[in-house]
Amino acid sequence: MRAAVATFGPMMRIVLPAALAVLAALVLTAGPATASTRSCSAPHYPGDGYFTSLKVSGVSCGVGRRVTLAHYRCRTRHGARGRCGSVLHYRCTESRTTIATEFRSRVTCRRGARRVVYTYQQNT
C-alpha cells in the first residue's frame, strides 16, 4: 500500500493543482455573467404594440428601461419600420420576424460587459 502511494504521489502533486486551476478558471468565466443576468418588468410601449420581455446584465433594471425606450424613440424617428444602431453609448442589433400586420423583434444593446436584451411586437 505504501509503495502505491509513493508511486502516485509526485503525479498527484502535478495533476491536482492543474485540475483545480482549470476548475477555478471555469467558475470565474461562467459565474458572474450568468449570476448578474436578471429579468425586469418592461416599460409601457409608447406606440401601437408592446414590449414582451426585458433582461439586463451588468446594469440595473432602470437603466435597461431607459435604453429600451431610447431605442424605441430612435427606431420610430426612422419611420414605422425604422432601425437604430446605437443609443446612449450602447451598440444595438435587432432580429425581426415580419408578417403583413405586425413584426416581432429581439434587440440586444451592448456597452462593454453591460447588456440590455428586450423583445417587442409592433403593429404596422
C-alpha positions as a printed Julia matrix, in Angstrom:
124×3 Matrix{Float64}:
   0.0    0.0     0.0
   2.79   2.37    0.92
   4.54   1.7    -2.39
   1.43   2.68   -4.39
   1.14   5.99   -2.55
   4.78   6.74   -3.14
   4.46   5.93   -6.87
   1.42   8.2    -7.45
   2.48  10.94   -5.03
   4.58  13.04   -7.47
   1.95  12.76  -10.22
  -0.84  13.87   -7.87
   1.23  16.9    -6.87
   1.19  17.98  -10.55
  -2.3   16.86  -11.69
  -4.34  18.07   -8.71
  -3.19  21.73   -8.81
  -3.66  21.8   -12.6
  -7.2   20.41  -12.29
  -8.02  22.96   -9.59
  -6.67  25.79  -11.77
  -8.88  24.7   -14.69
 -11.92  24.46  -12.4
 -11.25  27.91  -10.95
 -10.94  29.41  -14.45
 -14.29  27.9   -15.46
 -16.01  29.25  -12.36
 -14.54  32.72  -12.83
 -15.52  32.99  -16.51
 -19.0   31.46  -16.32
 -20.13  32.5   -12.84
 -20.56  36.29  -12.89
 -22.07  36.53  -16.38
 -24.93  34.19  -15.56
 -25.33  35.36  -11.97
 -25.8   39.03  -12.89
 -28.38  38.45  -15.69
 -31.9   39.15  -14.49
 -35.38  39.73  -15.86
 -37.04  43.09  -15.35
 -40.5   44.49  -15.88
 -40.66  46.07  -19.32
 -41.71  49.71  -19.71
 -45.04  50.71  -21.24
 -44.86  50.64  -25.05
 -45.49  54.22  -26.26
 -46.88  53.24  -29.69
 -49.1   50.6   -31.25
 -47.59  47.41  -29.84
 -45.97  46.21  -26.65
 -42.68  45.18  -25.05
 -42.8   41.46  -24.23
 -39.62  40.98  -22.17
 -36.6   42.78  -20.76
 -33.39  41.22  -19.42
 -30.31  43.07  -18.2
 -26.77  42.07  -17.33
 -24.32  44.34  -15.55
 -26.84  47.21  -15.26
 -29.93  48.0   -13.22
 -33.48  47.45  -14.44
 -33.94  51.24  -14.56
 -31.03  51.6   -16.99
 -32.47  48.73  -19.03
 -35.83  50.5   -19.3
 -34.12  53.78  -20.33
 -32.12  52.03  -23.05
 -35.27  50.24  -24.26
 -37.27  53.47  -24.56
 -34.35  55.36  -26.13
 -34.03  52.62  -28.74
 -37.78  52.78  -29.43
 -37.6   56.57  -29.97
 -34.57  56.22  -32.26
 -36.28  53.49  -34.31
 -39.51  55.41  -34.77
 -37.65  58.56  -35.86
 -36.61  56.49  -38.89
 -40.18  55.51  -39.84
 -42.68  52.86  -38.76
 -40.26  50.06  -39.63
 -37.1   52.01  -38.82
 -33.95  50.65  -37.27
 -31.41  52.11  -34.89
 -27.78  51.03  -34.44
 -26.9   52.8   -31.2
 -28.42  54.67  -28.26
 -26.94  56.08  -25.03
 -23.47  54.72  -25.99
 -24.88  51.18  -26.43
 -24.44  49.36  -29.76
 -27.7   47.65  -30.7
 -28.52  44.78  -33.03
 -32.01  43.63  -33.94
 -33.52  40.49  -35.39
 -37.1   40.63  -36.76
 -39.87  38.29  -37.83
 -42.38  40.09  -40.06
 -45.89  39.4   -41.29
 -48.26  41.76  -43.1
 -49.87  43.24  -39.96
 -47.04  43.18  -37.4
 -43.44  42.38  -36.66
 -41.77  40.84  -33.64
 -38.24  41.65  -32.74
 -35.4   40.81  -30.34
 -32.99  43.68  -29.63
 -29.61  43.33  -27.93
 -27.83  46.51  -26.83
 -24.24  46.18  -25.55
 -21.78  48.52  -23.92
 -18.7   46.59  -22.83
 -19.89  43.9   -20.41
 -23.22  45.68  -19.91
 -26.11  44.2   -21.85
 -29.81  45.0   -22.33
 -31.93  42.47  -24.23
 -35.6   43.06  -24.95
 -38.32  41.79  -27.23
 -41.3   43.62  -28.6
 -44.21  43.35  -31.01
 -45.21  46.32  -33.16
 -48.35  46.51  -35.25
 -47.95  48.02  -38.71
